[in-house]
């Protein structure tokens, strides 16, 4: 199985600056793959290096912006139809919408585990009703896949509003008291889903661990908890991962960049090492 890395640096309608984050991750991945190919000493990277193919979108023209959603959805569909493992590295969180549109066509068979400080269904008086990175789940092309949020810090949304869009949610306050109910739910849900996707909005992390986000929210997740979550859901059913909202201009000594690069390499090894 190949891995399709799709770089989708769209950051209109909120989260400006995150396009640079997707582009930086693309550059880092290219450098890592090139270093792996030049290496003469056997390393663990041989497990995945030959399986990774990177495709990068650019948004340099008005036409590219006009068709961003259809172009992104087509790219996602092509990768999924080939059976590729999909790494979708994007600008703001809105830029995962084409993938949600596509996963919704088989909504009952797909589980999306979302790590995000915000539940992106905002409809408050001071929020736009037009499409934005804060309300994009209200604008999907069809039904949502099964959607579970882990780590949100919402304080205003009512439970009935949340249930309309999310199968389950586990806020950071509940996780701080006892994370095991969330982890057990994810173990069970992952076993019953046909495909599992991880959607990581970087503001899910606590800003002390990950400063490179435009809207930091306190009481977030630690990278070590993310690994516990990945272990809970991991199986051959995990078909892809999304990363969004990395704003490198706000990073400190490349702390956030190093976190994401380590995570990407860990996921690739997790996916391929047992195939060698």
HUTA-V523420 format. One line per field, one symbol per residue. ss: DSSP state (2 for helix, 1 for strand, 0 for the rest). A space follows every 10 residues. Layout:
ss=???
//
This chain:
ss=0011111100 0000000222 2222222222 2222222200 0002222022 2111110000 0222220222 2222222222 2000111111 0022222222 2222222221 1111100000 0000000000 0000022220 0000011111 1100000022 2220000111 1222222002 2222222222 2200111111 1222100000 0000000000 1022222222 2220000111 1111000222 0000222222 2222222222 222220
//
